[in-house]
Amino acid sequence: MYVFAAITLCSILGAIRYQMNFLALIPFGIIIAYLCVVDFRKVFFLLLFCLPFSMEVELPGGFATDLPTEPLVLLLMGVSILYFLKNLPTLKGDFFRHPLTCFLGIHFFWIFICIFTSADTFVSTKFFLAKFWYIVVYFFLSGLILRDENALRTMIWCISIPISITTLYVMIRHAGYGFAFDKINASVGPFYRNHVNYAATLSLFTPFVWYLKSTYQRFSFRWNILWGMLIIIILGIVFAYTRAAYLALIAAVCAYWIIHFRLIKLVLLAALIGSIMFAANLLNNNKYLEYAPTFEKTIAHKEFDNLVAATAKGEDVSVMERFYRWIAGVYMLKERAIFGFGPGNFHGFYKAYTVRSFETYVSDNPEKSGIHSYYLMLGVEQGVPGIIFFVAILFYFFYRLEIVYHRETNPAIAGFLMGTYMSVIVIVLLLIINDLIETDKVGSFFFICLAILVNIDIQQQKISKAKSSPPFIPE
């Protein structure tokens, strides 16, 4: 303690003397390093707590990072690999052999293969490495830690508290602008990239808060706290003015009945057929050209009511800019249907494939944003197999979750399962018109949800085997 106190004092004095503020963080680094050795679960929950507070920071050389989450992810990746290697002889392989883990492994392996055919190997390698530490920490480490009801409760508390704080922060800033629609993007920084990322994060976590609330006695202290946080989060969604988030959250609530009445296989089949027919209809005889916008009328709107009306008329710039990039993506997919242009390479190559009749006044794209459809982005960057492998993960997730949910006898675990299901529904629907899996606030939840289902499924199978095994009778 004396040594640590001396280091802390020297760090603070050094930061003041040399005006290097990062020196004051040395004691925190020592504490985190100590916890990584003694109990890295605490560092994992610290990472979850920091997720809503993470901020995007541009680095020299075209790099960017999320602080403080990405350094913690890298640290935990190293700890995870060392832990798995050290305990390899004693580790049970149920989690690694689960079909959902295998589907995810195939998806990740295909990303690796696409590096070698990439149009820009450097960009694709960066993408692959970022994906690697996301999967190691948010899927495999989550699978190691989030194994029981107490761990799931801790996870939800660790995320819901900071989400509520950042939501209050955004709403207070937004209130200073009179909750004006055209000021929401100016209010969400520095914790959220834009109002879409903000609304998506709140929407996908709302089901978890709802079901955690239901596990406590009515009007108890924690029940009241959760109700308060739930109201704050819902108000945040309302004033985020994000159409996709509204629809996704409503659809998630309605999707409860799909699981309740065991209709998931029918719905998945209908969704697959409907998606194929919709795409074929637009591409048939270039029918998509009928939806080309009028350049002078396709503008951004400062009132939410006007935005909704313009969307219906095809005169909203955000919607029509999506069409502009989607069409380019389709042409790119046609050219490289098997391996795509390589992970992370849409922005670097799409301009040559655009159709000028769909151009809008924001088509210069100075912020270097993506295609705004994760499924199409997979096709552009990883070819048709990339789409198939990712959709296979989703289909198996929903198929298996329905089975696991109806087998679960613990009401709290069943509630967490339903929260997981609704959260993934929100993500899946938002991915139709956004590419959010690669962001830390959405992608992390996606992989955590996969890990939760795998763990609960494995626990159920163990209980089922124990019940079916004949009792041991000594001779």
C-alpha positions in Angstrom: 0.0 0.0 0.0 2.9 2.4 0.8 4.4 1.6 -2.6 1.1 2.1 -4.4 0.5 5.4 -2.5 4.0 6.6 -3.6 3.4 5.7 -7.2 0.0 7.5 -7.1 1.5 10.6 -5.6 4.4 10.6 -8.2 2.0 10.1 -11.0 -0.2 13.1 -10.0 2.8 15.4 -9.4 4.4 14.3 -12.7 1.1 15.0 -14.6 1.0 18.5 -13.1 4.7 19.2 -13.5 5.1 18.1 -17.1 1.4 18.8 -18.1 1.0 15.2 -19.3 -2.4 14.3 -17.9 -2.1 10.6 -18.9 0.5 10.1 -16.2 -2.3 10.4 -13.6 -3.8 7.2 -15.0 -0.9 5.1 -14.0 -2.4 4.0 -10.6 -5.6 2.9 -12.4 -3.5 0.9 -14.8 -1.8 -0.8 -11.9 -5.1 -1.7 -10.3 -6.5 -3.1 -13.5 -3.3 -5.1 -14.1 -3.6 -6.5 -10.6 -7.2 -7.5 -11.1 -6.3 -9.2 -14.4 -4.1 -11.5 -12.3 -6.4 -11.9 -9.3 -9.9 -11.8 -10.8 -10.3 -10.7 -14.4 -14.1 -11.0 -14.1 -14.1 -7.6 -12.4 -12.2 -6.1 -15.4 -14.8 -7.7 -17.7 -17.7 -6.1 -15.8 -15.7 -2.8 -15.7 -15.6 -3.1 -19.5 -19.4 -3.5 -19.7 -19.8 -0.5 -17.4 -17.6 1.6 -19.7 -19.4 0.7 -22.9 -22.0 3.5 -22.7 -19.3 6.0 -21.9 -16.9 5.0 -24.7 -15.9 7.7 -27.1 -14.5 7.5 -30.7 -11.0 9.0 -30.9 -9.1 9.6 -34.2 -5.4 8.5 -34.2 -2.6 9.4 -36.5 -2.1 7.2 -39.7 -5.8 6.8 -40.4 -6.5 4.7 -37.3 -9.3 5.2 -34.7 -10.1 3.7 -31.4 -12.9 3.7 -28.7 -11.7 4.9 -25.3 -11.7 3.5 -22.7 -13.3 0.3 -24.1 -10.9 -0.8 -26.8 -7.7 -0.8 -24.6 -9.7 -2.9 -22.1 -10.9 -5.2 -24.8 -7.3 -5.7 -26.0 -6.2 -6.3 -22.4 -8.9 -8.8 -21.8 -8.2 -10.6 -25.1 -4.7 -11.2 -24.0 -5.9 -12.4 -20.6 -8.5 -14.6 -22.2 -6.0 -16.3 -24.5 -3.6 -16.9 -21.6 -6.4 -18.3 -19.4 -7.7 -20.7 -22.1 -4.2 -21.9 -22.9 -3.4 -22.4 -19.2 -6.6 -24.3 -18.5 -6.8 -26.2 -21.8 -6.5 -29.6 -20.2 -9.4 -28.9 -17.8 -11.7 -26.8 -20.0 -14.9 -28.5 -21.0 -15.5 -28.2 -24.7 -19.3 -27.9 -24.6 -19.2 -24.1 -25.3 -16.7 -24.5 -28.2 -18.6 -27.5 -29.7 -22.0 -25.8 -29.6 -23.5 -25.4 -33.2 -23.9 -21.6 -32.7 -20.2 -21.4 -31.8 -19.4 -23.4 -35.0 -21.5 -21.2 -37.2 -19.7 -18.1 -35.7 -16.4 -19.8 -36.3 -17.2 -20.5 -40.0 -18.3 -16.8 -40.4 -15.0 -15.6 -38.9 -12.9 -18.1 -40.9 -14.5 -16.8 -44.1 -13.5 -13.2 -43.1 -10.0 -14.5 -42.8 -10.1 -16.1 -46.3 -11.4 -12.9 -47.8 -8.3 -11.1 -46.7 -6.2 -12.9 -49.3 -8.5 -11.8 -52.2 -9.1 -8.3 -50.8 -8.8 -5.2 -53.0 -7.0 -3.5 -50.1 -5.3 -6.1 -47.8 -4.2 -3.5 -45.2 -7.8 -2.4 -44.5 -9.1 -5.9 -44.5 -6.4 -7.0 -42.0 -7.3 -4.2 -39.6 -11.0 -5.3 -39.9 -10.1 -8.9 -39.2 -8.0 -8.1 -36.1 -10.7 -5.9 -34.7 -13.3 -8.7 -35.3 -10.9 -11.2 -33.6 -10.7 -9.3 -30.3 -14.5 -8.6 -30.4 -15.3 -12.3 -30.7 -12.7 -13.4 -28.2 -13.9 -11.0 -25.5 -17.6 -10.4 -26.1 -18.4 -14.0 -27.1 -15.9 -16.4 -25.6 -15.1 -14.5 -22.5 -18.8 -13.7 -22.0 -19.4 -17.4 -22.3 -16.9 -18.1 -19.6 -18.3 -15.5 -17.2 -22.0 -15.1 -17.8 -23.0 -18.6 -16.8 -25.6 -18.1 -14.1 -28.4 -15.9 -12.9 -26.2 -13.7 -10.7 -23.7 -13.0 -13.5 -26.5 -12.0 -15.8 -28.0 -9.7 -13.2 -24.6 -8.1 -12.7 -24.2 -7.6 -16.4 -27.5 -5.8 -16.8 -26.8 -3.6 -13.8 -23.3 -2.7 -15.0 -24.8 -1.5 -18.3 -28.1 -0.1 -17.4 -26.7 2.4 -14.8 -24.2 4.1 -17.3 -26.8 4.0 -20.1 -29.2 5.9 -17.9 -26.5 8.4 -17.0 -25.5 9.1 -20.6 -29.2 9.3 -21.6 -29.8 11.9 -18.9 -26.7 13.8 -20.2 -28.0 13.7 -23.8 -31.5 14.8 -22.8 -30.3 17.7 -20.7 -28.1 18.9 -23.6 -31.0 18.4 -26.0 -33.4 20.3 -23.7 -31.1 23.3 -24.1 -32.1 23.2 -27.8 -35.8 22.8 -27.0 -35.6 19.1 -28.0 -35.4 20.3 -31.6 -35.1 17.5 -34.2 -32.3 19.0 -36.1 -30.2 19.4 -32.8 -30.2 15.8 -31.7 -26.9 14.9 -33.4 -25.3 17.9 -31.7 -26.5 16.6 -28.3 -25.4 12.9 -28.3 -21.7 13.5 -28.4 -19.1 12.6 -27.2 -20.6 9.3 -26.1 -22.5 8.4 -29.2 -21.5 8.8 -32.9 -25.0 10.1 -34.0 -28.6 9.8 -33.0 -29.0 6.5 -34.8 -26.2 4.9 -32.8 -27.7 6.4 -29.6 -31.3 5.2 -30.3 -30.0 1.8 -31.3 -28.1 1.3 -28.1 -31.0 2.4 -26.0 -33.5 0.2 -27.9 -31.6 -3.0 -27.9 -30.9 -2.8 -24.1 -34.5 -1.8 -23.1 -35.7 -5.5 -23.0 -33.0 -6.4 -20.5 -34.0 -3.7 -18.1 -37.6 -4.6 -18.4 -37.0 -8.3 -17.6 -34.6 -7.6 -14.8 -37.2 -5.3 -13.2 -39.7 -8.2 -13.2 -37.3 -10.4 -11.1 -37.6 -8.0 -8.1 -40.5 -7.6 -5.7 -42.9 -4.8 -6.7 -42.2 -1.4 -5.1 -38.9 -2.6 -3.6 -35.9 -0.2 -3.8 -34.3 -2.0 -6.8 -37.6 -2.4 -8.6 -38.2 1.4 -8.3 -34.7 2.2 -9.5 -35.1 0.0 -12.6 -38.5 1.6 -13.3 -36.8 5.0 -13.1 -34.0 3.9 -15.5 -36.5 2.4 -17.9 -38.5 5.6 -18.1 -35.3 7.6 -18.7 -34.3 5.2 -21.5 -37.7 5.2 -23.2 -37.8 9.0 -23.1 -34.3 9.0 -24.6 -35.6 6.8 -27.5 -38.6 9.0 -28.0 -36.5 12.2 -28.3 -33.8 10.5 -30.4 -36.2 10.9 -33.4 -35.0 7.7 -35.0 -37.7 6.0 -37.1 -35.9 2.7 -37.4 -35.5 2.4 -33.6 -39.2 3.1 -33.1 -40.2 0.4 -35.5 -37.6 -2.1 -34.3 -38.6 -1.8 -30.7 -42.3 -2.2 -31.5 -41.5 -5.2 -33.7 -39.5 -6.7 -30.8 -42.5 -6.4 -28.5 -44.7 -8.0 -31.1 -42.1 -10.7 -31.7 -42.7 -12.0 -28.2 -45.8 -13.7 -29.5 -43.8 -15.5 -32.2 -41.9 -17.3 -29.6 -44.9 -17.8 -27.3 -46.9 -19.6 -30.1 -43.8 -21.4 -31.4 -44.0 -19.8 -34.9 -40.3 -19.0 -35.3 -39.6 -21.5 -38.1 -42.6 -20.3 -40.1 -41.6 -16.6 -39.6 -38.0 -17.3 -40.6 -39.1 -19.1 -43.8 -41.5 -16.2 -44.6 -38.7 -13.7 -44.0 -36.3 -15.5 -46.3 -38.8 -15.9 -49.1 -40.0 -12.3 -48.7 -36.4 -10.9 -48.8 -35.6 -12.8 -52.0 -38.8 -11.8 -53.7 -38.3 -8.1 -52.8 -34.7 -8.0 -54.1 -35.7 -9.9 -57.3 -38.5 -7.5 -57.9 -36.3 -4.4 -57.6 -33.6 -5.9 -59.9 -36.0 -7.2 -62.5 -35.6 -5.0 -65.6 -33.9 -2.4 -63.4 -37.2 -1.5 -61.7 -35.2 0.3 -59.0 -34.7 3.2 -61.4 -38.4 4.1 -60.9 -37.5 5.3 -57.4 -34.8 7.8 -58.5 -35.1 11.0 -56.4 -35.5 14.6 -57.6 -32.2 16.2 -56.6 -33.7 19.6 -55.8 -36.4 18.1 -53.5 -34.4 15.5 -51.8 -33.2 17.4 -48.8 -32.6 17.1 -45.0 -35.5 18.2 -42.9 -35.4 20.2 -39.6 -38.8 19.0 -38.4 -39.6 15.4 -37.5 -43.1 15.6 -39.0 -41.7 16.9 -42.3 -39.1 14.1 -42.3 -41.8 11.4 -41.9 -43.8 13.0 -44.8 -40.7 13.3 -47.0 -39.8 9.6 -46.3 -43.2 8.5 -47.7 -42.7 10.7 -50.8 -39.1 9.6 -51.4 -37.8 13.1 -50.7 -35.7 12.5 -47.5 -32.0 12.7 -48.2 -31.0 10.0 -45.7 -33.3 7.4 -47.3 -32.4 8.3 -50.9 -28.7 8.4 -50.1 -29.1 4.8 -48.8 -30.6 3.9 -52.2 -27.6 5.5 -53.9 -25.2 3.4 -51.9 -27.2 0.2 -52.1 -27.4 0.3 -55.9 -23.6 0.7 -56.0 -23.3 -2.2 -53.6 -25.4 -4.4 -55.8 -23.2 -3.7 -58.8 -20.1 -4.4 -56.6 -21.6 -7.7 -55.5 -22.3 -8.7 -59.1 -18.6 -8.1 -60.0 -17.2 -10.0 -57.0 -19.9 -12.4 -56.0 -17.8 -15.0 -54.2 -15.1 -13.2 -52.2 -16.2 -9.6 -52.4 -13.9 -6.6 -52.3 -12.5 -7.6 -48.9 -13.6 -6.8 -45.3 -13.8 -3.0 -44.6 -13.4 -2.0 -48.3 -16.8 -0.7 -49.3 -16.0 3.0 -48.9 -12.7 2.8 -50.8 -14.3 1.4 -54.0 -18.1 2.2 -54.2 -17.9 5.6 -56.0 -17.1 3.9 -59.3 -20.3 1.8 -59.1 -22.8 4.5 -58.3 -25.8 5.6 -60.5 -25.9 9.3 -60.9 -29.7 9.5 -61.1 -29.8 8.6 -57.4 -27.2 11.1 -56.3 -28.0 13.5 -53.5 -26.3 16.6 -52.2 -24.6 14.5 -49.4 -23.2 11.9 -51.7 -19.7 13.3 -51.4 -19.6 11.4 -48.1 -16.8 13.4 -46.3 -17.4 11.4 -43.1 -16.6 8.2 -44.9 -19.7 6.4 -43.7 -20.6 2.9 -44.9 -23.3 1.4 -47.1 -26.0 1.6 -44.4 -27.2 -2.0 -44.8 -25.1 -4.7 -43.0 -26.4 -7.6 -45.0 -25.6 -5.9 -48.3 -22.2 -4.8 -46.9 -21.4 -8.4 -46.1 -22.1 -9.3 -49.8 -20.0 -6.4 -51.1 -17.0 -7.2 -48.8 -17.3 -11.0 -48.3 -19.4 -12.1 -51.2 -22.5 -14.2 -51.2 -21.0 -16.8 -48.8 -20.5 -14.0 -46.3 -24.2 -13.2 -46.3 -25.1 -16.9 -46.0 -22.8 -17.6 -43.1 -24.1 -14.6 -41.1 -27.8 -15.3 -41.8 -27.1 -18.9 -40.8 -26.0 -17.6 -37.4 -29.2 -15.6 -37.0 -31.5 -18.4 -38.2 -29.9 -20.9 -35.8 -30.0 -18.4 -32.9 -33.8 -17.9 -33.3 -34.5 -21.5 -34.0 -32.6 -22.7 -30.9 -33.8 -19.9 -28.6 -37.4 -20.9 -29.1 -36.6 -24.5 -28.0 -34.5 -23.3 -25.0 -37.1 -20.8 -23.9 -39.9 -23.3 -23.7 -37.7 -25.7 -21.8 -36.6 -23.2 -19.2 -38.3 -23.7 -15.8 -36.5 -20.8 -13.9 -38.7 -17.6 -14.5 -35.8 -15.3 -14.1 -33.6 -17.1 -16.7 -36.6 -17.3 -19.1 -37.0 -13.6 -18.7 -33.3 -13.0 -19.5 -33.7 -15.3 -22.5 -36.7 -13.3 -23.8 -34.7 -10.1 -23.3 -31.8 -11.6 -25.3 -34.3 -12.5 -28.0 -35.8 -9.1 -28.2 -32.5 -7.4 -28.2 -31.3 -9.4 -31.2 -34.6 -8.7 -32.9 -33.9 -5.0 -32.6 -30.3 -5.4 -33.9 -31.4 -7.6 -36.8 -34.0 -5.1 -37.9 -31.7 -2.1 -37.5 -29.1 -3.9 -39.7 -31.4 -3.7 -42.6 -30.8 0.0 -43.0 -27.6 0.4 -40.9 -24.2 -1.3 -40.5 -23.8 -1.3 -36.7 -22.3 -4.7 -35.8 -18.8 -3.2 -36.1 -19.5 -0.5 -33.5 -18.6 -1.2 -29.9 -22.0 -0.3 -28.5 -24.0 -2.6 -30.8 -21.6 -5.3 -31.9 -20.7 -6.1 -28.3 -24.3 -6.7 -27.3 -24.8 -8.9 -30.3 -22.0 -11.3 -29.4 -22.9 -11.2 -25.7 -26.5 -12.3 -26.6 -25.1 -15.2 -28.6 -23.0 -16.3 -25.7 -25.9 -16.1 -23.2 -28.0 -18.4 -25.4 -25.2 -20.9 -25.7 -24.6 -21.0 -22.0 -28.3 -21.5 -21.1 -28.7 -24.2 -23.7 -25.6 -26.1 -22.3 -26.9 -25.8 -18.8 -30.3 -27.2 -19.8 -28.6 -30.1 -21.6 -26.6 -30.9 -18.5 -29.7 -30.9 -16.3 -31.5 -33.1 -18.9 -28.7 -35.6 -19.0 -28.5 -35.7 -15.2 -32.2 -36.5 -14.9 -32.1 -39.2 -17.6 -29.1 -41.0 -16.1 -30.0 -43.9 -13.9 -29.2 -43.4 -10.2 -26.0 -45.0 -8.8 -26.9 -47.9 -6.5 -23.9 -49.3 -4.5 -23.6 -53.0 -4.4 
